[in-house]
C-alpha cells in the first residue's frame, strides 16, 4: 500500500474534501492549508461487489452521495501523539454520508487531543440496512458493502500501524447514526471477512479494540419483541468495550436502539458506558446540530467530547 498525500483545507471549522483524489480544492475563502493529511483508497486493486454502486459521486452541503470508490483520510496529531487511532464512520442512513459534521470535524478534533483520526468514506447507497422509499420499509443490503469497507479499513490501519505511528492494540471505531450501527456491526462481525481475502492486510484482525456508538440506528431491525436487539448483531464476551450516547428526544433513531444494544453488552459481560440526555435531537457533531436546534451548544449533551476523553482514560487507551 502506497500512501498518497492530499491537502485538506479548513475554513471556519469545515473541512472540504475533494471527490477527486488527485485534485486539490482551493476555495477562495482559504488562503493557505491549515491541515495536511494522507488519503489513500480502501481497495488497492479490485473492489468487491463494485457493480452494486452506480452513478457519479457528488458533494452537496456537507453530504456525499454515490460513493463507489471508498477512501481513508488520516488526520495525524501534530503533537502529543498517544498512539491511539479512531476510525470514524459518518452517518447518513447508509444512503449518503455526513462527511463533515460527523466525519472530518470529528477527526480534526481527535488529532487535536493526540489521537489519530481516520475518516472512512465508505460506500453508499444501500450499503447497510436502510430505508427503501419504493416499499416504504427497511431493507438489508444485497451485500454488506459498508461492513466490507470497515473491515478492510481497520485491517489496513493495523497493518500500517508502525508507519502511521499508531499502537496496533489501540485502534477503535466511532460512528454516528447509521455509522453507529456500523460500529456495532464490525464490533461483532470481525472473525471472518465479508469479502474474499486479497492480501496480507486482510489476514490481520479487524476487531476494534474499543468502540463508540452515537445515536445508532437499525438496532431494532429484525425483531418482533419489545427490547430485542437486531438478530444480525450477535454480542458476546469478545465484543470490545463500548461507549454509547443518545438523546432521549431523538425523533429519527429512538433511544431504544441504544438501550437494546447496551442491555446485550451488559448481558455478555462487556464493559459498556451508556449516556442518555433529555435533549439533543439527532445528527450532531462537536459544535452544532444538523436539525438546527436553538441553543444546542448550551445543552448538556454539547459537552459529550469531555465524556469521551474521560472514558478513553478509564479504559487505559490514553493517560491524559
Secondary structure, 3 states (H helix, E strand, C coil): CCCEEEEEEEECCEEECCCCCCCCCCCCCCCCCCEEEEEEECCCCCCCCHHHCCCCCEEECCEEECECCCEEEEECCCCCCCCCEEEEECCCCCCCEECHHHHHHHHHHHHHCCCEEEEEECCECCCCCEEECCCCEEECCCCCHHHHHHHHHHHHHHHCCCCCCCCCCCEEEEEECHHHHHHHHHHHCCCCCCCCCCCHHHHCCCCCCEEEEECCCCCCCCCCCCCCCCCCCCCCCCCCEEEEEEECCCCCCCCHHHHHHHHHHHHHCCCEEEEEECCCCCCECCCCECCCCCCHHHCHHHHHHHHHHHHHHHCCCCCC
